[in-house]
Amino acid sequence: MSVINIWVTILLAVAFLAAIGAWLNTRIILKDLDKIKAQLGIKEERTPSVFDNDLDKE
């Protein structure tokens, strides 16, 4: 039974590290896209969101 627990722990640790790696990779790609947009002169076009008009804002 303890062998199964060790494998589950190892698999969870690997999955956690993979999730962090994917998050970092996404951030790098988004930064690169911002640089490319700036070089090409593409303006930021943002579509309106439901969260833009939040009623909790003071």
Helices and strands as residue ranges (DSSP letters): H 2-40, G 50-53
